[in-house]
Amino acid sequence: MASDAPACTSKSIYLASGTYTWTELWEGAQYATRDIYLAAGTYTWKDCVVPYDGVYGQQSSLSRLGLPTAYLNDTNTVGWDRGTYVFGSLLDPHF
């Protein structure tokens, strides 16, 4: 069975330097989490729902020109019925 294309949303955001807790969200529930240090600058913040032959996973990324892209991946896959879902990630500063 072929997979559909990922569904993604992205935005440009300026972040102050410091440590953040980065957490993925799906329908209000919190999933994958990591602490990450980010240098000050403008980042592209992207969240995707990625299909894997009938089940779905979530991938979040933060990219800044000249730096490696950081990823937060929910390694759990789930079988959701067709519909509209709310997903994304949050950055909680430690300062």
C-alpha positions in Angstrom: 0.0 0.0 0.0 1.5 3.4 -1.0 1.7 6.1 1.6 0.2 9.6 1.3 2.4 12.7 1.5 3.1 14.1 4.9 0.9 16.9 6.2 3.1 19.8 7.5 2.9 23.3 8.9 5.8 25.6 9.4 6.5 29.1 10.6 9.5 31.5 11.0 10.2 32.4 14.6 12.9 34.4 16.4 14.2 32.6 19.5 16.4 33.9 22.3 19.5 31.8 23.2 18.9 29.3 26.0 17.6 25.9 26.9 14.1 24.9 26.0 11.9 21.9 26.6 10.6 20.8 23.2 7.4 18.7 23.2 5.2 17.2 20.5 1.5 17.5 20.8 -1.3 15.5 19.3 -4.9 16.3 20.1 -3.8 18.0 23.3 -1.7 15.1 24.6 2.0 15.5 25.0 4.3 12.9 23.4 8.0 13.0 22.6 10.0 15.5 24.6 13.6 16.7 24.7 15.6 19.5 26.2 17.6 21.5 23.7 19.9 24.5 23.8 19.3 27.0 21.0 21.5 29.9 19.9 19.7 33.2 19.4 18.3 33.6 15.9 15.5 33.1 13.4 14.4 29.5 12.9 12.0 27.6 10.7 9.8 25.6 13.0 8.1 22.7 11.2 5.7 20.0 12.4 4.5 17.1 10.2 2.2 14.1 10.4 4.0 11.4 8.4 2.0 8.4 7.0 3.5 4.9 7.1 1.3 2.5 5.2 -1.9 3.1 7.2 -0.4 4.4 10.4 0.9 7.8 11.3 3.9 9.3 13.1 4.9 12.8 13.9 8.1 14.7 13.2 9.1 18.2 14.3 12.2 20.2 13.2 13.9 23.4 13.9 16.3 24.7 11.3 18.5 27.8 11.2 20.7 28.8 8.3 24.3 27.6 8.9 23.4 25.2 11.6 22.3 21.5 11.5 18.6 20.9 11.6 17.3 19.6 15.0 14.6 16.9 15.0 12.1 15.7 17.5 10.5 12.4 16.4 7.7 10.5 18.0 8.7 6.9 17.4 5.2 5.6 18.1 2.9 5.1 15.1 -0.8 5.1 15.5 -3.8 4.2 13.3 -6.1 7.1 13.3 -9.5 7.2 11.4 -9.8 9.8 8.7 -10.6 13.2 10.1 -9.2 16.5 11.3 -6.7 16.5 14.1 -4.7 19.1 16.0 -1.0 18.5 16.1 2.2 20.5 16.6 4.9 21.1 19.1 5.8 23.6 21.9 9.0 25.2 23.1 9.0 26.0 26.8 12.0 28.2 27.8 14.0 27.5 31.0 14.6 31.2 31.6 
